[in-house]
Amino acid sequence: MFKMMTTLIRGRSHDMAEAITDANALPILQQQLRDAANGLAQSKRAVAVVMAHAKREKQSAANVERQLADLEDRALDALQKDREDLAMEAASAIAELEAERGACEIAIAQYEGEISKLREQVTLAERRLRALQRGKQIADAAQRTQKLRGTMPDGVLTSLREAENTLERLQARQFHSEEVETALADLNASSSAEATSARLAAAGCGAPLRSEAADVLARLRSKTTASA
């Protein structure tokens, strides 16, 4: 039972740690990139230190070469002058310098090999760091977009749809009102023309618009006479 409780606690702790990591993934990534950038800078400094050592070793090798050339010339001159003692002393010094030159060459080769490896590692690290930085920028932009979307609640979209419907109804009523006004204007124009025609007919201008009582009585008498 105790083992099961321990396992449960460990499992929940792991889940909680993952949840915290997921919730703070972007700040964690930013700090990891800062750490990587600092480490890369230190690696570059290490490469620079190795290159400085290699340069000093090459300078030492060059000095040894100059000393060897000078001693060889002097040793040859001593032999020509039958100074075996001085020639032997020069030969001993030349042997030591040749050994030193060999050691310098080995050191230079090691330095150059190490510099080449370190440069490759630094170049690869820089490429990976730039890729991670670009990915971080994309992730940062995506998170800001998600936050922006989160600031617009569902009620806003509902209100927008309702406002659009209200606008459609308002425009429909306005269009209907315009049609009614147009019809009224046509009707008023027609009524005004009829009234004018009636006034003109009453004044004896043109044919009468309606039958008078005398005209009706005359028509009826004519019908009576025709039937008789």
N, C-alpha and C positions, 0 to 999 in steps of 0.2 A: 504493500500500500504506500509506504513511504517513497519507494522508487517511482511509483506511478505519479505521486504528487510532485516529486522533483522533476520528472519528465514534463508534466503539465506546466509547471512554473517556467521551465526552460523554454518550452514551446511558445507560451504566451509572451515571454520576454523577447524571443526571436521575432514573433509577429509584431510586437509593439515597436521593436527597433526598426523593422522593415517599414512599418507604417510611418514612423517619424522620418526615416530616410526618404521615403517617397514624397512626403509632404514638404520636405525641405531639400528636394533634389537639386534645384537650381542654385541656392546658396552654397550647398555642398560642392557642386560642380565648379562654381566660381572660385572657392577656396582651393580646391584641388588643382585648378589651372594656375592659380597664383603660386602654389607650392611647386608645381612642375616648372613654371617660368623661373622661379628662384633657383631650383636645382639645375636647370639648363644654364643659367648664368654662371653658377659655380663650376659646371663642367667646362664652360668656355674658358673660365679663368685657369682651370687645371690644364687645359690644352696650351694656353698661353705660357704657363710656367714650364711645361715640358719643352715647348719650343724655345724658350729662353735658355734652358739647360743645354739643349741641342746646339744652339747658336754659340754658347760659350765653349762647348766641347769642340765645335768646328774651328773656333778661333785658336783653341789650344793646339789642335792638330796642325793648323797653319803655322803656328809658332814653332812647333816641333820640326816641320818640314824646312822652315828657314834655318833653324839651328843645325839640322842634319846637313843641309847643303853647305853651310859655312864651315862646319867641322870637316866634312869630306875634302873641301878645297884646301883647308889648312893641313890636314893629314897628308894629302898628296904633296903639298909643298915641303912638309917636314921630311918625307921619304926622299924627295929629290935632294934635300940638303943633308941626307944621311943622319937625320935626328930620329933614330928608332924609338928612343924613349918618348919623345913628344908624339910620334905617330901612334905608339901603343896607347898612350893616354887618350889621344883623340879617338882611337878605335874603341876603347872601353866606353867613352862617353857616347859614341855613335850607337853602340849596342844597346845602351840604356834608353837612348832616345828612340830607337827603332821599336823597342818593347813598349815604350810609352805611346808611340804612334799606333801600334797594334791595338792597345787598350782603347785609345781614342776612337779608332775605327769601329771597334765592337760596340762601344757606348753610343756612337752616332747612329749605327745601324739599329740598335735597340730603340733609341729615341725616335728615329724616323718611323719605324714600324709602329710604335705606340702612338705617335702623332697621327699616322694614317688611320689607325683603328678608332682613335678618339674623334677624329674629324668625321668619320663615317657615322659614328654614334650620335654626334652632335647634329649632323645634317638630318639624320632620320628623326631624332627627337624634335628638332625644329619643325619638320614637316608634319609630324603627328600633332604637335602643339598647335600649329596653325589650323589644322583640320578640326581639332577640338574647339578652338576659339570660334571658328565659323559655325560649328554645330551649336555652341553655346549661344551665339547671337540668334540663330534660328529658333532655339528653344525659348530664349528670352522674348522674342517677338511673338511666338505662339502663346506664351503665358500671358502677355499683355493683351493679346486679342481675346483670349478666353476671359480675362477679367473684364474687358470691355463688353463682351457679350453678357457677362453676368450682371452688369449694371442695368440691363434692360429687362424688367420683369414681364411676365406674360400679360399682365393687365395693360401694359402699353400697347401691345399688338392688338388686344381686344378693343381698346379705345380707338385705335386707328381704324379698325374695320368698321366700328360703329359710326365714327365720324364720316367715313366714306359713304356709308349707306345714307346718313342724314343729308350729306351733300347731294347725292343722287336724287333723293326725294325733293329737296329744295329746288334743284334745277328743273325737275319735272313740273313742279307747281308753277315755277316762274314761266316755263314754256307754255303751260296751259293758260296762265293769266294773259300772256301775250296773245295767244290765239283768241281768247275771249275779247280782249280789247280790240283786236282787228275786226272781229265779227260785229261788235257794237259800232265801230266806226263805219263799217259798210252799211249796217242797218240804219244808222242815223243819216248817212248820206242818201240812202234810198227814201227814207221818210221825208227828208227835206225836199227831195225832188217831187214826190207825190203832192206834198202840200203846195208847192209852187204851181204845179199843174192844175190843182183844184182852184186856186185863186184866179189863175188865168181863165179857166173855163167859166167860172162864175162871172167874170167880167166880159164874157161873150167872145173871148179870144179862142177860136178853134171850136171843135165839137165839144158838146157837154160831156162830162165824165159820168154822169148818172141821169137817169130818166126823171123828168119832172111829173107832177101829178096830172097836169093838163095833157101831157103827152100820153100818159097811161090811159086816161079817160077817153081820149080820141082813138086810141088803139082798140079799146073795148067796144066803142060804138061801131067801129068799122067791122068788127067781128059779128056784132048783132045784125047789122044790115046785111052782111053777106049770108048769114044763116036764114034770114027772112026771104 
